[in-house]
Amino acid sequence: MTDDPLMTNCPFRSLNRNGASRWLITCDHATNRVPDWVAGGDLGIAPADMARHIAYDVGAAGLTEALSALMDAPAILSDFSRLVIDPNRGEDDPTLLMRLYDGTVIPANKNADAAERERRLTRLHRPYHQALEQLAADHPARGICAIHSFTPQLRGRPPRPWQVGILYSHADARLGPAMVAACRNEGWITGDNQPYDGHLQGDSIDRHALSHGRPNLLIELRNDLIATPEGQSIWAARLAPVIDRVLTDSGL
C-alpha cells in the first residue's frame, strides 16, 4: 500500500462543487478519524473520549451535508480528528496540537516533536486548506459559512443555555449581528459571540474569509440538537433559508 496520503487517505471530502450558491459551507471538525500513520491510528485515549466534542464537532458533518443539498452549495469537510491536528488553528497557534483538552490528556500528542507536527501539517492541515481555498476561489463573490457544534456543558462548568451560537470577528461584523437577530426572531436561544469569541488569528475564517474580504458566518449548534440524522435534517431546514436571507438582505 502506498504511503501517499493524498492518494490513499485524502484529508478532506468535498461535496457539490458545482453548486449554484454563493456560499461555500465548511466543516473543519467533521470527524474523529485518526489516520493509521499517526500513532497506529490510536491517540491513546478511551473510545468514550474519542466520541466526545474534544475529538470532533458532533453532528456538524451531517448538518453540513444537509445544508449543502438544501442550499445547492459546495461544501468541504475535514477527514481527520481535531486532536490529530486542528484545521481551525493557524500553523503557529500553540493549540494546533492539543496535549490536554477538557480534562483529557492526549498521550499521542504529549511527546510529539517538531518533526511530527510538520508531518501532520504536510499530510493533513495544508492539503485541507489548499482544497478549501480552491473551492472558495471558484465563485467571484464567494461567502464562507463555517459549521461547528458545541458541547452542552464543559467539565466542571455550568450548562450552556444556547441552542445556536453565531460567532464573528470585530474585523468584519457585516453579517454576524444580522444573523444573531434573525435567529432570535425565529425564537432560538442564540449566543452573540457565545459560547466562544469569534475572532481567532489564523483560524479558517480569518484565513479564507477575512483576509479576502469575503462575507462570512460561523454557526455553532449545540450538539445534542444535531446528534442524530433527524436533528440534523430539522436544523438544516431551519437554518438554510435564514442563512440565504441574511446574505441577500445585506446587499453584499
C-alpha positions as CSV (number, residue, x, y, z in Angstrom):
1,M,0.0,0.0,0.0
2,T,1.4,3.4,-1.0
3,D,2.1,5.9,1.8
4,D,0.9,8.9,-0.2
5,P,-2.0,10.3,1.9
6,L,-3.3,12.3,-0.9
7,M,-3.9,9.1,-2.9
8,T,-5.0,6.7,-0.1
9,N,-6.2,8.8,2.8
10,C,-7.4,12.1,1.4
11,P,-7.7,14.5,4.4
12,F,-11.0,16.1,3.3
13,R,-14.2,15.4,1.5
14,S,-15.8,17.9,-0.9
15,L,-19.5,18.0,-2.0
16,N,-21.4,19.6,-4.8
17,R,-18.5,21.6,-6.2
18,N,-20.6,23.0,-9.0
19,G,-23.5,24.1,-6.7
20,A,-25.1,27.4,-7.7
21,S,-25.0,29.0,-4.3
22,R,-22.5,31.8,-3.5
23,W,-22.0,30.1,-0.1
24,L,-19.2,27.6,0.5
25,I,-20.1,25.6,3.6
26,T,-17.1,24.4,5.6
27,C,-16.8,21.8,8.4
28,D,-13.4,21.9,10.0
29,H,-14.2,19.4,12.7
30,A,-16.2,16.9,10.8
31,T,-14.8,13.6,12.0
32,N,-12.9,11.8,14.8
33,R,-10.9,9.7,12.4
34,V,-7.2,9.1,13.3
35,P,-5.1,8.1,10.2
36,D,-3.3,4.9,10.8
37,W,0.1,6.6,10.3
38,V,-0.5,8.7,13.4
39,A,0.4,6.6,16.5
40,G,-1.0,3.5,14.7
41,G,-4.4,5.1,14.4
42,D,-4.9,5.4,18.2
43,L,-4.2,8.6,20.2
44,G,-4.2,6.6,23.4
45,I,-7.5,7.9,24.9
46,A,-10.6,6.0,25.6
47,P,-13.3,5.4,22.9
48,A,-15.7,7.4,25.0
49,D,-13.4,10.4,24.8
50,M,-12.9,9.9,21.1
51,A,-16.7,10.2,20.8
52,R,-16.8,13.5,22.7
53,H,-16.6,17.0,21.4
54,I,-12.8,17.1,22.1
55,A,-12.2,14.8,19.1
56,Y,-14.7,16.4,16.6
57,D,-17.9,18.5,16.3
58,V,-20.7,16.0,17.0
59,G,-23.4,16.3,14.3
60,A,-21.6,19.0,12.3
61,A,-20.8,16.8,9.3
62,G,-24.4,15.6,8.8
63,L,-25.7,19.2,9.2
64,T,-23.2,20.4,6.6
65,E,-24.2,17.7,4.2
66,A,-27.9,18.6,4.6
67,L,-27.3,22.3,4.2
68,S,-25.2,21.7,1.1
69,A,-28.1,19.8,-0.5
70,L,-30.8,22.2,0.5
71,M,-28.9,25.3,-0.5
72,D,-27.2,23.8,-3.6
73,A,-23.9,24.9,-2.1
74,P,-20.5,23.4,-2.4
75,A,-19.1,22.1,0.9
76,I,-15.8,20.8,2.3
77,L,-15.3,18.6,5.3
78,S,-12.1,17.6,7.1
79,D,-11.4,13.9,7.4
80,F,-9.2,13.8,10.4
81,S,-9.7,14.5,14.1
82,R,-9.0,17.9,15.6
83,L,-6.9,16.0,18.1
84,V,-4.6,14.9,15.4
85,I,-4.1,18.5,14.3
86,D,-6.7,21.2,14.4
87,P,-7.6,22.6,10.9
88,N,-9.3,25.6,12.6
89,R,-6.0,26.9,14.0
90,G,-3.1,28.7,12.3
91,E,0.2,26.9,11.9
92,D,1.8,28.9,14.7
93,D,-1.1,28.5,17.2
94,P,0.0,26.8,20.4
95,T,-3.3,24.8,20.5
96,L,-2.7,23.4,17.0
97,L,-1.6,20.1,18.6
98,M,-3.6,19.7,21.8
99,R,-2.0,17.8,24.7
100,L,-4.8,18.4,27.2
101,Y,-8.4,19.1,26.2
102,D,-11.4,19.5,28.6
103,G,-9.7,17.3,31.3
104,T,-8.4,14.6,28.9
105,V,-4.6,14.1,28.3
106,I,-3.8,13.1,24.7
107,P,-0.9,10.6,25.1
108,A,0.0,10.5,21.4
109,N,0.4,14.3,21.4
110,K,2.2,14.6,24.7
111,N,5.7,14.0,23.3
112,A,5.0,14.9,19.6
113,D,8.1,16.8,18.4
114,A,8.6,19.4,15.7
115,A,9.1,16.8,13.1
116,E,5.8,15.1,13.9
117,R,4.0,18.4,13.9
118,E,5.4,19.2,10.5
119,R,4.4,15.7,9.2
120,R,0.8,16.3,10.3
121,L,0.8,19.8,8.8
122,T,2.1,18.5,5.5
123,R,-0.2,15.5,5.2
124,L,-3.4,16.8,6.7
125,H,-3.7,20.5,7.6
126,R,-2.1,22.1,4.5
127,P,-3.9,19.9,1.9
128,Y,-7.3,20.7,3.6
129,H,-6.7,24.4,3.4
130,Q,-5.4,24.3,-0.1
131,A,-8.6,22.5,-1.2
132,L,-10.7,24.9,0.8
133,E,-9.1,27.9,-0.9
134,Q,-9.6,26.4,-4.3
135,L,-13.3,25.9,-3.7
136,A,-13.6,29.4,-2.3
137,A,-12.0,30.8,-5.4
138,D,-14.5,29.1,-7.7
139,H,-17.0,31.8,-7.2
140,P,-16.1,35.5,-7.7
141,A,-18.5,36.6,-4.9
142,R,-18.0,33.7,-2.6
143,G,-19.2,33.7,1.0
144,I,-17.9,31.3,3.7
145,C,-20.3,29.7,6.1
146,A,-18.5,27.6,8.7
147,I,-20.5,25.0,10.6
148,H,-19.4,23.9,14.1
149,S,-21.1,22.4,17.2
150,F,-20.5,22.8,20.9
151,T,-21.0,20.6,23.9
152,P,-23.9,21.4,26.2
153,Q,-21.5,21.5,29.2
154,L,-17.8,21.5,29.7
155,R,-16.5,19.5,32.6
156,G,-16.8,21.5,35.9
157,R,-18.6,24.3,34.1
158,P,-22.3,25.4,34.2
159,P,-24.7,24.2,31.4
160,R,-24.7,26.3,28.3
161,P,-28.2,27.6,27.5
162,W,-27.9,28.5,23.9
163,Q,-29.3,26.4,21.0
164,V,-27.3,28.4,18.4
165,G,-24.1,30.5,18.6
166,I,-23.2,33.0,16.0
167,L,-19.5,33.9,16.0
168,Y,-17.9,36.8,14.1
169,S,-14.8,38.9,14.2
170,H,-14.7,42.6,15.3
171,A,-12.8,43.0,11.9
172,D,-16.0,42.0,10.0
173,A,-19.4,42.4,11.6
174,R,-21.3,42.7,8.3
175,L,-23.3,39.5,8.7
176,G,-22.8,38.3,12.3
177,P,-25.1,40.6,14.2
178,A,-27.8,40.4,11.5
179,M,-27.6,36.6,11.8
180,V,-27.9,36.8,15.6
181,A,-31.1,38.9,15.2
182,A,-32.5,36.7,12.5
183,C,-32.0,33.6,14.7
184,R,-33.6,35.2,17.7
185,N,-36.5,36.3,15.6
186,E,-37.0,32.6,14.8
187,G,-37.3,32.0,18.6
188,W,-34.0,30.2,19.0
189,I,-31.9,30.9,22.1
190,T,-28.9,32.4,20.3
191,G,-25.5,33.4,21.6
192,D,-23.9,36.6,20.2
193,N,-20.2,35.5,20.1
194,Q,-21.1,32.8,22.6
195,P,-20.1,30.3,23.7
196,Y,-16.8,31.4,22.1
197,D,-15.3,34.7,20.9
198,G,-15.5,34.9,17.1
199,H,-12.0,36.3,16.4
200,L,-9.1,33.9,16.3
201,Q,-6.0,35.0,14.4
202,G,-5.1,32.4,11.8
203,D,-8.3,30.3,12.0
204,S,-10.2,29.2,8.9
205,I,-12.5,32.3,8.8
206,D,-9.5,34.6,9.2
207,R,-7.6,32.8,6.5
208,H,-10.2,32.2,3.9
209,A,-12.8,35.0,4.5
210,L,-11.4,38.0,6.4
211,S,-8.1,38.1,4.5
212,H,-10.0,38.1,1.2
213,G,-12.9,40.4,2.2
214,R,-15.4,37.5,1.7
215,P,-18.8,37.6,3.5
216,N,-18.8,35.1,6.3
217,L,-20.8,33.4,9.1
218,L,-19.7,31.0,11.7
219,I,-22.6,29.0,13.1
220,E,-22.4,26.8,16.2
221,L,-25.2,24.4,17.1
222,R,-25.5,22.8,20.5
223,N,-24.5,19.2,19.7
224,D,-27.3,17.4,21.5
225,L,-29.7,19.1,19.0
226,I,-27.9,17.6,15.9
227,A,-26.6,14.3,17.3
228,T,-29.0,12.3,15.1
229,P,-29.8,12.5,11.4
230,E,-33.3,13.6,12.2
231,G,-31.9,16.5,14.3
232,Q,-29.5,17.4,11.5
233,S,-32.3,17.5,8.9
234,I,-34.6,19.6,11.2
235,W,-31.9,22.2,11.8
236,A,-30.7,22.3,8.2
237,A,-34.2,23.1,7.1
238,R,-34.5,25.8,9.7
239,L,-31.1,27.4,9.0
240,A,-30.9,27.3,5.3
241,P,-33.4,30.0,4.4
242,V,-32.1,32.2,7.3
243,I,-28.5,31.9,6.1
244,D,-29.5,32.8,2.5
245,R,-31.8,35.6,3.6
246,V,-29.2,37.3,5.8
247,L,-26.7,37.4,2.9
248,T,-29.4,38.7,0.4
249,D,-30.6,41.4,2.8
250,S,-27.1,42.6,3.4
251,G,-26.6,43.6,-0.2
252,L,-23.1,42.3,-0.2
